[in-house]
Amino acid sequence: MHDSRHTTRAPRRTRRDQRGITTAEYAVGTAAGAGLAGLLYTLLTGGLGNRLITTLFDHVLSLLGLG
């Protein structure tokens, strides 16, 4: 016969609400992406960007035998 007083149940686990943590992670990732985009824009629109693009195109054209 089954005695209901001795039944074992797994302890009930409480789950924390992590929606706020996920939102914070997205906010940090978005801010980091915006900062990186701003840095790249600044670098590429200045003199360094012009030299970099010119060097890159010259190198690709020389690899293709056109430059």
C-alpha positions in Angstrom: 0.0 0.0 0.0 1.2 3.5 -0.8 1.7 5.9 2.1 1.1 9.5 1.0 3.1 10.8 3.9 6.4 9.5 2.5 6.1 10.6 -1.1 9.2 12.5 -2.3 8.9 15.4 -4.5 11.6 17.3 -6.2 12.1 20.7 -4.5 10.3 23.5 -6.3 12.9 25.8 -7.8 12.1 29.5 -8.2 13.3 31.1 -11.4 14.5 34.6 -11.4 13.1 37.0 -13.9 16.0 37.8 -16.2 14.3 39.9 -18.8 15.9 43.1 -17.3 19.4 41.5 -17.6 18.8 40.7 -21.3 17.6 44.2 -21.9 20.7 45.6 -20.3 23.0 43.4 -22.4 21.3 44.6 -25.6 21.7 48.2 -24.4 25.4 47.7 -23.8 25.9 46.0 -27.1 24.0 48.7 -29.0 26.1 51.4 -27.3 29.3 49.6 -28.1 28.2 49.2 -31.8 27.3 52.8 -32.1 30.7 53.8 -30.6 32.6 51.5 -33.0 30.6 52.9 -36.0 31.4 56.5 -34.9 35.1 55.6 -34.6 35.2 53.9 -38.0 33.4 56.9 -39.6 35.9 59.3 -38.1 38.9 57.2 -39.3 37.6 56.6 -42.8 36.4 60.1 -43.5 39.8 61.6 -42.5 43.1 61.4 -44.3 43.8 57.9 -43.0 40.7 56.6 -44.7 41.6 58.1 -48.0 45.1 56.6 -47.9 43.7 53.2 -46.8 41.1 53.0 -49.6 43.7 54.2 -52.2 46.2 51.6 -51.0 43.6 48.9 -51.0 42.4 49.7 -54.5 46.0 49.9 -55.8 46.8 46.5 -54.3 43.6 44.8 -55.7 44.3 46.3 -59.2 47.9 45.0 -59.1 46.7 41.6 -58.1 44.3 41.6 -61.1 47.1 42.8 -63.3 45.3 46.0 -64.1 47.4 48.4 -62.2 
